[in-house]
Amino acid sequence: MAALDTVPEDELVKRARQFLPGQDNQEVWNFGPDSDGAVWVDFVADLGDGFDATYAIASLISQEKLTVGGQQTRRGQLLVMGGDEVYPRAASETYQKQLRDPYDWAFPDPNPGLLKGPPVYAVPGNHDWYDGLVLFLALFCRKDHMHLGGWRTHQRRSYFAVQLTDQWWLWAIDAQLVDDVDQPQKEYFLEIAKAMPDNAKIILCGPEPGWLYTGKAGNRALRVMSYIGSIALKQRRGLTIPLVLSGDTHHYSRYVADDGSAQFVTSGGGGAFLHPTHQVEPSVNLDRVSDGYSWLSGQIKGLRLGANEQGREAVYPSKADSLSMLRGNFVFVAYNPAFALVLGSAYWLISLMGKALTYDIYYIAPILLVAGFWGYTKNQEGGGAKTGLVSLANGIVHSLCVAATVTLVAWFNGRFGGLGGWPRTSFLLTAAETILIGGLVGGSLFGAYLYVTSRWLNMNHNDAFSSMRRDSHRHFLRMRIKGDTVTVFPVGLTDVPKRRDWRLNSEKLGNPAPVYTPQSALKPQLIEQPFSVGATPAQNDTDSLA
């Protein structure tokens, strides 16, 4: 990317400052403050996973004014997409149907022939990287400025810095697929840091919330973000990073640093399936240099989960709601019939091996099933004793269920089948019965396994919720920047309209007029009261905003 964008260092800085008032940008866009002297920025992540939820959030973001929790907010003068702009893979059709169509329709381009429009910048996540970042670059880093509805792309690389006000900057890094940054990216942020004034403040964005992943062996997401942040702090006196943002995990959570000022926010609610919150730790230890975890050379040693004045933890959905939804895995088969049939087919194949290897199957079946579950669990959760023990228990229980299923089918056919003279029909009937019953038994057992491991063993949280495809609790962040303070409004949407609830906007209601509107109005809410960063100490913002 750097080789395709060979420009002098001062041009990189000029791009970062291009939207400030007073620049030569009247034909493009500028971050002119509102009547109250504030600049507004929107942050959304993990959005390209279907239509309904993605379009619902895009519809809220696109509204020029949005009243939520009794407070009026403005559409961001900058839209930042914080990673994973498409699911599950980077392909032309998925980018078109799951990103471009929803945002084009939610904010129809008022000036299709002009460059002028609010800018959109995007951080690539791992799903954007699955084609080598080819399509991401073609869409977001193009010279001719893609029109995403009324928004316009301006970035030339997958990492970027944007100056928002005289004092505030936004930095966004590309950690690639291996939690690393290459030398040109390091040099880019070094040049930006040199050009920043003393006492500047940075909103730092990364593709993964490394502070949530310190329990994952080998994960370097936190180290990468800390390294880029340290580049800035080493260059300018008094520079601070009061706000750190990320998506990747599809829930909302907010941690407060032990310096009483910095806040670490995970906000991956742009449209992708819901992730749980019941596993979110009340505190995170960042003073673990021997494990590779620290923040800005020990400036912050720990984080605690934020809470409001009533003591409610700063997570969305709430931990109680998360545990309640987790019980949906007890009807795993209804959500995932195809996967259940795969398990049933495995039961049937093992039963065939049992007929050929009557005595050996008693140790072959457990070995096969334990190995299979160990491979699956290791891929999802990593190795270790816990993975081994869980896989062993899983394999043994499923082996017993295979034996019970085969015994039941044989007893039933022996008593009621009466197909001894029809061997081929008897074979096919037995196969169908074993697959169906095995699918019900194996699928139900797998759902119970996901519930138990997610509920008590801190494992399989991703699969436990992706299996249910929860289309609720979506959210984005709206930020108000004034002076030395950023006030963050976490906007949530608990209920997302179903496909049948969208209607063509024939009356052209709204400004801009979206292509589709819900049958019942969307009901956004504040996940928690707005909180402020930048001023010391951090504080909740309870003032009414005009």
VMD Tcl script that draws the C-alpha trace (Angstrom):
set ca {
  {0.00 0.00 0.00}
  {2.80 2.39 0.84}
  {4.47 1.54 -2.48}
  {1.27 2.48 -4.30}
  {1.03 5.74 -2.35}
  {4.47 7.30 -2.61}
  {3.92 10.85 -1.39}
  {6.04 13.16 0.76}
  {5.57 13.13 4.51}
  {3.98 16.56 4.48}
  {1.28 15.25 2.12}
  {0.39 12.55 4.67}
  {-0.02 15.24 7.32}
  {-2.00 17.43 4.92}
  {-4.45 14.58 4.31}
  {-4.93 14.09 8.04}
  {-5.81 17.78 8.39}
  {-7.82 18.16 5.21}
  {-11.23 18.53 6.90}
  {-10.33 21.24 9.40}
  {-12.09 24.57 8.87}
  {-9.93 27.06 7.01}
  {-8.34 24.48 4.75}
  {-8.95 24.47 1.00}
  {-11.86 22.06 1.35}
  {-15.02 23.95 0.49}
  {-15.71 21.57 -2.39}
  {-15.07 18.52 -0.19}
  {-16.12 18.77 3.46}
  {-15.04 20.35 6.71}
  {-15.57 19.66 10.39}
  {-17.21 23.00 11.02}
  {-18.55 23.06 14.58}
  {-22.28 23.27 15.25}
  {-24.01 26.23 16.87}
  {-22.72 25.03 20.25}
  {-19.14 24.79 19.02}
  {-19.07 20.97 18.90}
  {-17.91 18.49 16.26}
  {-19.70 15.14 15.95}
  {-18.20 11.75 14.99}
  {-19.92 8.35 14.60}
  {-18.26 4.97 15.19}
  {-19.77 1.66 14.06}
  {-18.14 -1.77 13.69}
  {-18.95 -5.35 12.68}
  {-21.72 -4.42 10.30}
  {-21.85 -6.50 7.13}
  {-23.75 -9.57 8.36}
  {-27.04 -9.49 6.48}
  {-29.59 -6.75 5.86}
  {-32.06 -6.14 8.68}
  {-29.77 -5.20 11.58}
  {-27.17 -3.51 9.37}
  {-29.83 -1.39 7.66}
  {-31.53 -0.53 10.96}
  {-28.30 0.84 12.43}
  {-27.44 2.63 9.18}
  {-30.90 4.23 9.30}
  {-30.18 5.64 12.77}
  {-26.68 6.84 11.86}
  {-27.93 8.59 8.73}
  {-30.54 10.75 10.47}
  {-29.46 14.37 10.56}
  {-30.75 14.70 14.11}
  {-31.47 11.81 16.45}
  {-33.08 12.22 19.85}
  {-32.15 9.41 22.18}
  {-32.61 9.20 25.92}
  {-34.09 12.67 25.91}
  {-30.96 14.17 24.35}
  {-30.64 15.45 20.82}
  {-27.60 14.37 18.83}
  {-26.36 15.19 15.34}
  {-25.25 12.93 12.52}
  {-21.50 12.57 12.60}
  {-19.47 14.87 10.39}
  {-17.22 11.83 10.10}
  {-18.25 8.16 10.03}
  {-15.64 5.65 11.21}
  {-16.23 1.97 10.50}
  {-14.22 0.04 13.03}
  {-13.62 -3.28 11.25}
  {-15.28 -6.31 9.67}
  {-17.29 -4.35 7.15}
  {-18.45 -7.64 5.64}
  {-19.29 -11.20 6.76}
  {-18.36 -13.97 6.52}
  {-15.91 -13.50 3.67}
  {-14.66 -10.66 1.53}
  {-16.43 -11.05 -1.82}
  {-17.95 -8.60 -4.27}
  {-21.49 -9.82 -3.68}
  {-21.22 -9.67 0.11}
  {-19.78 -6.16 0.10}
  {-22.56 -5.09 -2.26}
  {-25.51 -6.74 -0.53}
  {-24.41 -6.51 3.10}
  {-22.62 -3.15 3.15}
  {-23.18 -0.92 0.16}
  {-26.91 -1.59 -0.37}
  {-27.90 -0.98 3.29}
  {-25.88 2.23 3.57}
  {-26.83 3.48 0.10}
  {-30.51 2.96 0.90}
  {-30.38 4.36 4.43}
  {-28.69 7.62 3.31}
  {-29.52 8.17 -0.38}
  {-26.84 10.32 -1.98}
  {-28.11 13.93 -2.08}
  {-25.29 14.99 -4.43}
  {-24.33 11.99 -6.58}
  {-22.34 14.14 -8.97}
  {-20.33 15.96 -6.31}
  {-17.44 15.01 -4.08}
  {-18.82 17.01 -1.17}
  {-20.29 14.86 1.58}
  {-19.40 13.60 5.06}
  {-16.31 11.39 4.91}
  {-16.28 7.71 5.83}
  {-13.09 5.95 6.93}
  {-12.82 2.21 7.56}
  {-10.56 -0.05 9.59}
  {-10.10 -3.53 8.07}
  {-10.97 -6.47 10.31}
  {-10.01 -10.09 9.87}
  {-13.02 -10.76 7.62}
  {-11.97 -7.91 5.32}
  {-8.52 -9.49 5.15}
  {-9.68 -12.93 3.97}
  {-9.09 -12.01 0.30}
  {-5.79 -10.33 1.05}
  {-7.57 -6.98 1.48}
  {-8.07 -6.67 -2.29}
  {-11.73 -5.62 -2.25}
  {-11.34 -3.43 0.83}
  {-8.64 -1.42 -0.93}
  {-10.71 -1.22 -4.10}
  {-13.68 0.20 -2.19}
  {-12.28 2.35 0.61}
  {-8.82 3.36 -0.69}
  {-9.66 4.32 -4.27}
  {-8.59 7.57 -5.87}
  {-12.04 8.41 -7.23}
  {-13.74 8.42 -3.81}
  {-16.46 5.80 -3.44}
  {-19.91 7.20 -2.68}
  {-21.42 5.15 0.13}
  {-24.83 6.72 0.10}
  {-24.19 10.33 1.08}
  {-20.77 9.52 2.58}
  {-17.46 9.75 0.68}
  {-14.27 7.71 1.06}
  {-10.97 9.61 1.34}
  {-8.41 7.24 2.84}
  {-5.54 5.97 0.72}
  {-4.30 3.25 3.04}
  {-5.87 0.75 5.43}
  {-4.55 2.76 8.40}
  {-5.10 6.46 8.88}
  {-5.04 9.52 11.09}
  {-7.61 12.32 10.98}
  {-7.41 15.60 12.84}
  {-10.86 16.37 14.24}
  {-10.26 19.66 16.05}
  {-7.26 21.75 17.04}
  {-6.77 19.41 19.99}
  {-8.31 16.04 19.05}
  {-7.05 13.44 16.57}
  {-8.29 9.99 15.61}
  {-5.78 7.25 14.83}
  {-6.82 3.89 13.36}
  {-4.44 0.98 12.85}
  {-4.48 -2.09 10.62}
  {-3.26 -5.10 12.61}
  {-3.56 -7.44 9.59}
  {-4.26 -11.13 10.25}
  {-1.36 -11.71 12.63}
  {-1.70 -8.82 15.11}
  {1.23 -6.92 13.68}
  {2.02 -3.73 11.79}
  {4.60 -3.37 9.03}
  {7.38 -0.80 8.85}
  {5.59 1.66 6.50}
  {2.66 1.84 8.93}
  {5.01 2.57 11.82}
  {6.70 5.29 9.76}
  {3.33 6.76 8.81}
  {2.24 7.24 12.42}
  {5.70 8.53 13.33}
  {5.35 11.33 10.76}
  {1.85 12.13 11.98}
  {3.07 12.24 15.59}
  {5.87 14.64 14.69}
  {3.34 17.06 13.21}
  {0.97 17.01 16.18}
  {1.03 19.80 18.73}
  {1.96 19.28 22.35}
  {-0.93 18.33 24.66}
  {-2.93 16.86 21.79}
  {-5.40 14.06 22.50}
  {-5.91 10.86 20.50}
  {-8.90 8.59 20.02}
  {-7.14 5.32 19.19}
  {-9.02 2.71 17.14}
  {-7.97 -0.87 16.50}
  {-9.59 -3.92 14.90}
  {-9.56 -6.02 18.09}
  {-10.18 -5.20 21.77}
  {-6.92 -6.60 23.05}
  {-7.89 -5.81 26.65}
  {-10.65 -8.45 26.35}
  {-8.27 -11.01 24.83}
  {-5.54 -11.11 27.45}
  {-6.73 -14.60 28.40}
  {-6.06 -15.93 24.90}
  {-2.58 -17.39 24.65}
  {-0.50 -15.69 21.98}
  {-2.96 -12.87 21.21}
  {-1.00 -9.69 20.50}
  {-3.81 -7.24 19.76}
  {-3.18 -5.19 22.91}
  {0.55 -5.04 22.29}
  {0.06 -3.74 18.74}
  {-2.25 -0.93 19.85}
  {0.04 -0.03 22.74}
  {3.02 0.08 20.38}
  {1.33 2.50 17.99}
  {0.18 4.62 20.92}
  {3.72 4.75 22.28}
  {4.94 6.19 18.96}
  {2.80 9.24 19.63}
  {3.68 9.60 23.30}
  {7.42 9.48 22.60}
  {7.21 12.35 20.10}
  {5.04 14.98 21.74}
  {4.97 16.35 25.26}
  {1.71 16.12 27.12}
  {0.02 13.96 24.50}
  {-2.63 11.58 25.89}
  {-4.86 8.75 24.67}
  {-8.07 9.18 26.69}
  {-10.26 6.93 24.53}
  {-9.55 3.54 22.95}
  {-12.16 1.99 20.65}
  {-12.59 -1.36 18.95}
  {-15.13 -3.71 17.48}
  {-14.57 -7.43 16.67}
  {-16.52 -8.60 19.73}
  {-20.21 -8.05 18.96}
  {-21.35 -6.47 22.17}
  {-20.86 -3.23 24.08}
  {-18.59 -3.00 27.09}
  {-16.72 -0.11 28.68}
  {-13.70 -0.26 30.96}
  {-12.21 2.58 33.00}
  {-8.45 2.72 33.45}
  {-6.81 2.97 36.86}
  {-5.58 6.47 35.99}
  {-9.20 7.56 36.41}
  {-9.30 9.07 32.94}
  {-8.81 6.73 29.98}
  {-11.68 4.54 28.82}
  {-11.55 1.37 26.71}
  {-14.75 0.70 24.78}
  {-15.75 -2.34 22.74}
  {-18.57 -1.55 20.33}
  {-19.18 -4.22 17.69}
  {-22.92 -3.77 17.24}
  {-23.24 -2.58 13.66}
  {-25.17 -5.59 12.40}
  {-23.29 -8.81 13.05}
  {-24.78 -11.59 15.21}
  {-24.79 -10.88 18.93}
  {-22.01 -11.90 21.30}
  {-22.63 -12.51 25.02}
  {-21.55 -10.34 27.94}
  {-21.93 -12.71 30.91}
  {-18.25 -13.68 30.55}
  {-16.96 -10.08 30.66}
  {-14.53 -9.80 33.56}
  {-15.06 -7.12 36.22}
  {-11.39 -6.13 35.94}
  {-8.43 -6.68 33.63}
  {-4.79 -6.80 34.74}
  {-2.57 -5.04 32.19}
  {0.59 -5.20 34.30}
  {1.77 -8.52 32.84}
  {4.93 -7.76 30.91}
  {6.14 -11.37 31.19}
  {2.98 -12.48 29.36}
  {3.35 -9.76 26.73}
  {0.56 -7.56 28.12}
  {1.08 -3.95 29.14}
  {-0.22 -0.56 28.12}
  {2.09 2.30 27.17}
  {5.00 0.97 29.20}
  {2.97 0.56 32.35}
  {1.17 3.93 32.35}
  {-2.04 1.99 32.96}
  {-1.82 -1.19 35.01}
  {-5.45 -2.23 35.27}
  {-8.97 -1.70 34.02}
  {-12.27 -2.04 35.81}
  {-15.64 -2.50 34.19}
  {-17.53 0.77 34.12}
  {-20.84 1.27 35.91}
  {-23.54 3.89 36.09}
  {-24.75 5.73 39.17}
  {-27.07 2.84 40.04}
  {-24.17 0.37 39.90}
  {-25.35 -1.29 36.68}
  {-22.38 -2.60 34.73}
  {-21.53 -0.93 31.42}
  {-22.32 -3.88 29.16}
  {-25.01 -4.40 26.52}
  {-26.86 -6.71 26.64}
  {-26.84 -6.93 30.42}
  {-25.22 -10.00 31.93}
  {-28.62 -11.24 33.11}
  {-30.06 -10.90 29.59}
  {-27.00 -12.60 28.17}
  {-27.45 -15.64 30.42}
  {-31.14 -15.75 29.63}
  {-30.45 -15.79 25.89}
  {-27.77 -18.46 26.35}
  {-30.51 -20.93 27.27}
  {-31.57 -20.88 23.64}
  {-28.88 -23.51 23.06}
  {-31.21 -26.08 24.62}
  {-33.15 -25.91 21.34}
  {-29.95 -26.04 19.30}
  {-31.46 -28.51 16.82}
  {-34.24 -26.09 15.87}
  {-31.69 -23.36 15.13}
  {-29.21 -25.65 13.35}
  {-30.97 -28.63 11.73}
  {-28.27 -29.09 9.08}
  {-25.51 -29.31 11.69}
  {-27.62 -31.76 13.70}
  {-27.93 -33.98 10.63}
  {-24.14 -33.91 10.25}
  {-23.83 -35.22 13.80}
  {-26.52 -37.82 13.06}
  {-24.57 -38.93 9.98}
  {-21.47 -39.34 12.15}
  {-23.51 -41.51 14.52}
  {-24.63 -43.66 11.59}
  {-21.10 -44.07 10.18}
  {-19.83 -45.13 13.59}
  {-22.68 -47.67 13.79}
  {-21.57 -49.14 10.44}
  {-18.03 -49.46 11.78}
  {-19.47 -51.24 14.80}
  {-21.04 -53.90 12.59}
  {-17.72 -54.56 10.88}
  {-15.59 -54.26 14.02}
  {-17.88 -55.60 16.70}
  {-15.44 -55.53 19.59}
  {-12.93 -52.92 18.43}
  {-15.61 -50.27 18.10}
  {-15.72 -49.89 21.89}
  {-12.38 -48.12 21.84}
  {-12.37 -46.88 18.22}
  {-15.56 -44.81 18.65}
  {-14.35 -42.90 21.75}
  {-10.96 -42.27 20.15}
  {-12.56 -40.88 16.97}
  {-15.04 -38.71 18.83}
  {-12.53 -37.42 21.39}
  {-10.09 -36.57 18.59}
  {-12.81 -34.81 16.62}
  {-13.96 -32.70 19.54}
  {-10.38 -31.96 20.56}
  {-9.59 -30.65 17.07}
  {-12.73 -28.50 17.06}
  {-12.23 -27.11 20.57}
  {-8.51 -26.48 20.07}
  {-9.27 -24.51 16.91}
  {-11.86 -22.42 18.73}
  {-10.32 -22.02 22.19}
  {-6.68 -23.05 21.93}
  {-4.98 -26.00 23.59}
  {-4.43 -26.76 27.24}
  {-5.66 -29.13 29.90}
  {-9.17 -27.67 29.95}
  {-9.57 -28.24 26.21}
  {-8.34 -31.81 26.60}
  {-10.65 -32.64 29.50}
  {-13.70 -31.08 27.82}
  {-12.97 -32.99 24.61}
  {-12.52 -36.23 26.54}
  {-15.86 -35.79 28.31}
  {-17.57 -34.84 25.07}
  {-16.21 -37.86 23.21}
  {-17.21 -40.31 25.94}
  {-20.74 -38.93 26.31}
  {-21.32 -38.94 22.55}
  {-19.97 -42.51 22.37}
  {-22.57 -43.59 24.91}
  {-25.24 -41.74 22.93}
  {-24.17 -43.51 19.73}
  {-24.52 -46.86 21.48}
  {-27.93 -45.89 22.88}
  {-29.14 -44.65 19.48}
  {-28.03 -47.83 17.69}
  {-29.63 -50.00 20.36}
  {-32.89 -48.10 20.17}
  {-33.06 -48.28 16.36}
  {-32.26 -52.01 16.36}
  {-34.89 -52.74 19.03}
  {-37.56 -50.71 17.24}
  {-36.92 -52.29 13.85}
  {-36.70 -55.74 15.34}
  {-40.06 -55.32 17.01}
  {-42.00 -53.25 14.50}
  {-39.98 -53.15 11.28}
  {-40.50 -56.66 9.89}
  {-38.19 -55.97 6.93}
  {-35.93 -58.98 7.25}
  {-36.77 -60.06 3.71}
  {-35.93 -56.63 2.31}
  {-32.26 -56.09 3.20}
  {-31.75 -52.97 1.05}
  {-34.90 -51.31 2.36}
  {-33.96 -52.33 5.89}
  {-30.49 -50.77 5.42}
  {-31.90 -47.48 4.14}
  {-34.53 -47.34 6.88}
  {-31.95 -47.99 9.57}
  {-29.70 -45.28 8.10}
  {-32.52 -42.74 8.06}
  {-33.61 -43.58 11.60}
  {-30.07 -43.45 12.97}
  {-29.32 -40.13 11.28}
  {-32.58 -38.53 12.44}
  {-32.48 -39.83 16.01}
  {-28.74 -39.30 16.21}
  {-29.20 -35.76 14.95}
  {-31.78 -35.02 17.63}
  {-29.68 -36.61 20.37}
  {-26.29 -35.36 19.18}
  {-27.56 -31.88 18.33}
  {-29.30 -31.49 21.68}
  {-26.19 -32.73 23.46}
  {-24.03 -30.28 21.51}
  {-26.33 -27.40 22.45}
  {-26.13 -28.41 26.10}
  {-22.34 -28.56 25.74}
  {-22.28 -24.98 24.40}
  {-24.46 -23.82 27.29}
  {-22.37 -25.51 29.99}
  {-18.99 -24.42 28.63}
  {-20.11 -20.84 28.01}
  {-21.97 -20.59 31.31}
  {-19.38 -22.08 33.66}
  {-16.11 -22.84 31.83}
  {-15.50 -19.53 29.99}
  {-15.37 -21.28 26.62}
  {-17.21 -21.30 23.30}
  {-18.88 -17.93 23.75}
  {-18.68 -17.21 20.03}
  {-20.28 -20.49 18.96}
  {-22.84 -20.47 21.75}
  {-24.30 -17.22 20.40}
  {-23.55 -17.52 16.68}
  {-25.50 -20.79 16.76}
  {-28.61 -18.79 17.70}
  {-28.01 -15.91 15.26}
  {-29.42 -13.35 17.69}
  {-30.58 -10.28 15.76}
  {-30.91 -7.88 18.68}
  {-29.00 -5.42 20.88}
  {-27.31 -3.58 18.02}
  {-25.55 -0.31 18.70}
  {-23.12 2.40 17.62}
  {-21.23 5.25 19.28}
  {-21.92 8.92 18.69}
  {-19.23 11.30 19.94}
  {-19.51 15.02 20.65}
  {-16.18 16.85 20.71}
  {-16.01 20.25 22.34}
  {-12.88 21.82 23.74}
  {-10.79 19.26 25.60}
  {-13.71 16.86 26.13}
  {-15.28 14.08 24.11}
  {-18.74 13.02 25.23}
  {-19.72 9.54 24.07}
  {-23.35 8.58 23.49}
  {-23.69 4.75 23.29}
  {-26.83 4.33 21.19}
  {-28.52 0.92 21.41}
  {-31.31 -0.73 19.45}
  {-32.63 -3.73 21.34}
  {-35.32 -4.80 18.85}
  {-34.51 -5.01 15.14}
  {-37.37 -5.19 12.60}
  {-37.81 -8.50 10.80}
  {-37.60 -8.67 7.03}
  {-41.37 -8.60 6.69}
  {-41.54 -5.36 8.72}
  {-39.70 -3.17 6.18}
  {-41.73 -1.12 3.69}
  {-40.81 0.96 0.66}
  {-40.75 4.61 1.66}
  {-43.28 5.71 -0.94}
  {-44.05 8.95 0.95}
  {-40.35 9.90 1.04}
  {-40.44 10.57 4.77}
  {-37.29 11.75 6.45}
  {-34.32 13.88 5.46}
  {-32.61 12.22 3.78}
  {-35.48 9.98 2.73}
  {-34.40 6.34 3.21}
  {-35.50 3.80 0.62}
  {-37.09 1.54 3.25}
  {-38.75 2.38 6.54}
  {-39.90 0.01 9.30}
  {-43.59 -0.63 9.82}
  {-43.13 0.52 13.43}
  {-40.65 3.28 14.23}
  {-37.21 2.25 15.46}
  {-36.76 2.74 19.21}
  {-33.14 3.69 19.90}
  {-32.07 4.11 23.50}
  {-29.01 5.10 25.47}
  {-27.17 1.97 26.59}
  {-25.90 4.04 29.51}
  {-25.72 7.73 30.28}
  {-23.23 9.64 28.10}
  {-19.72 9.58 29.52}
  {-16.90 12.04 28.94}
  {-13.17 11.66 28.40}
  {-10.37 14.14 27.95}
  {-11.01 16.30 30.97}
  {-9.52 14.92 34.18}
  {-10.95 12.99 35.86}
  {-13.35 11.18 33.52}
  {-16.94 11.91 34.37}
  {-20.48 11.13 33.36}
  {-22.09 13.84 31.26}
  {-25.54 14.50 32.65}
  {-26.01 17.90 31.02}
  {-28.88 18.28 28.58}
  {-27.56 18.93 25.09}
  {-29.40 21.22 22.71}
}
mol new
graphics top color blue
foreach p $ca { graphics top sphere $p radius 0.5 }
foreach p [lrange $ca 0 end-1] q [lrange $ca 1 end] { graphics top cylinder $p $q radius 0.2 }
display resetview
